[in-house]
């Protein structure tokens, strides 16, 4: 009899949990605020079997070299054999992707997903009267990077495979009105880009860490809540990766949304036990581990 009551209670609780989960999904704002790209949504049904706390995630060694948080710099090249942005297309030849900004020429390549992320950001700026954005570079394949390196030299360009542009997650953004550092577009991005998952990748006071001169035009997508933590602490990506390794887990609320971020070392295929539940996405750090981001 007691067992029966317990079973009923568990069923009721599980049912309640699922309803609550669905309700919170339905509330997700679909406006210009940056939605998280969820690669593998948490499967609510799987918890019914084991009724375990948290998430169990199988990861492979290759996952260290995939995702939005890959660190690429002079010490960590774009992983070999990875074609991160095979989806990139010429924006000018796909004009439906251009919405509220200019594009330098037909050689500017971007994936539709990145174009969408950028559009969400410039639309928000547009509402504040900042609307002279111009993309001068997006995804570059290694051949293009090699050309650039030969033309510009090692002081102004990086060799093929060592530039973030080869990842497809970076953009050079200018203003058609003024030099980016003084232009309203540059000022606005510096203050607000994080809300849309972007970071200023090479700030003027971090050249010793990044090894790259100040580039007020170069923005990198890392996604929320990472961009928020980076902005709040004044980190660059190198420092953020160190910070995550040190902390191992960080919980925070950004614009009303609760997030948990975990770092796990990965040297071979393994199974992760993540102590919280929710929707998650996973990215490698391009060095020695993965970062699991759970959205509650
Ligand atoms: Zn750049």
Boltz pocket constraint, residues with backbone or C-beta under 6 A from the ligand:
constraints:
  - pocket:
      binder: B
      contacts: [[A, 137], [A, 165], [A, 170], [A, 171], [A, 172], [A, 217], [A, 218], [A, 219]]
      max_distance: 6.0
